[in-house]
């Protein structure tokens, strides 16, 4: 019989060969593991994991024998008394495997008494035994460490609380004055192994560092990094939290202790080689690979980790390029980071009281002005709102263009290129129609389109919504632009009719897509958004309408059997399949390939911070051709 085990220190065992029971002497139950015996099993709860083992009435008895072995001789007698290949031995090996899989076992210390964990203090030793993979090594690292607590007021509540927390962890600590630190901040510095002790260093000594800060009613703890990175993060967090300070009222007495102890814990974990406390939180909102800052508030008293995309990157692990966003799920997970109410750089798009049918609308604020975005679904509208809001703010860094001809933002390079090329394609169509544009294209040719059977269901749907449900007397004009490479680009315009004739200036929606039906569908959807916004958000300064560029992100891995072309998911999957050819055709048509955009040297700090945050979250910022109109924003 072969039993596969997944825990450390175990090997695949065959009859007559050493197995997990033979090696059990190396392991013991982690401190703090709670055990509840059930009628036909046992439930074990550890630091952050738990497991329930159920079987027959004999399983609690089997667990009792195993627990005695773990607390005693490590199973040597039990291994000798259990016949190799027997069902009993197989059951024991299975239970041991489950304990390893759920991290409920830890290697035994070198000695039962006087080991490093014990020398580091009873409380700290028990804690390390509960959370560390190698408690002895973690305890030894803490014993060797030296931490300096620096503050403008060393006798202030933050510095004193941090020093007490470090002392309780068995870390030698010294407190000193640092006049260059802002009031209400404390810098905790631990020397790296082999580096000079921070006791003898200046306040800019190298080593692992964390900054804890407290302002009126709100405070923070930076991620662990170098001294330069920690101080840069502290400056960025303090600046963003300044607008969230509580007005008046007494400070909560528990807030300094919460922040200082959290800062000490983060530094202790880094020194001991443990996972950062933010990783223990199990918060799905935190983005893997990005640092997290702790932000605490007094009303109510609470602290939670938030993904932090600071404006200044110093450490190598912070500077390295981030992977592009590739799916809608990834993009939507990063929107709360960019729009975090305390640490974000953009306002959160919110449906509020806006209608969600027939099109979904969301609202946000950009520079004190109202922005409304609409699409077939609320999640797509939120993404369009974030991209357009970022474009408007970034555009202020380019000669006051305020986004009209400025950079193009997308959730990843493909999405950003799709948005940028569609803008350029609209300009190319206008030039081709007027006859004053030269380039590798064959000109614009009108394409008749009418809502008749055989058209794509989404084109028919959104056209019906516009003219029947909303009662708009509209007309659509479709033209085809042929690139020299043979690719085709279709442009659609939806305009209002007055007494049977198209009204001059009555443009409701436009689209540049890979097929005539797609172009009509997105142009009609844009017109629906325009009509809804005019009725329900008349004070909006900016209106963002959808395009097919988002299909590359929203494309599902698979569609359900009942999802035909009339379903939004299936439609987006079809559009995404045509996106590469469309982008190639638009590139050939316009003779232009979007390039990465960076803020100019004299750009505002807010512009540079936003640009940095977008890149850290996997968004792309591309340059737009000078003079290009904004295709995705309706005239207000």
Secondary structure by P-SEA (a helix, b strand, c coil): cbbbbcccccccccccccccccccccccccccbbbbbcccbbbbbcccbbbbbbbccaaaaaaaaaaaaaacccaaaaaaacccccaaaaaaaaaaaaaaaacccccccccccccccccccaaaaaaaaaccccaaaaaaaaaabbbbbbccccccaaaaaaaaaaaaaccbbbbbbbccccccbbbbbbbcccccccccccccccccbbbbbbccccccccccccaaaaaaaaaaaaaaaccccccccccccaaaaaaaaaaaaaaaaaaacccccccccccccccccbbbbbbbbccccccccccccccccccccccccccccccaaaaaaaccccccccccccccccccccccccbbbbbbbcccbbbbbbcccaaaaaaaaaaaaaaaaaacccccccccccccccccaaaaaaaaaaaaaaaaaaaaaacccccccccbbbbbbcccccccaaaaaaaaaacccccccbbbbbbbbbccccbbbbbbbbbbbccccccccccccccccccaaaaaaaaaaaaaaaaaaaaccccccbbbbbcccccccccccccccccccccaaaaaaaaaaaaaaaaaaaaaacccccccccccccccaaaaaaaaaaaaabbbbbbccccccccccccc
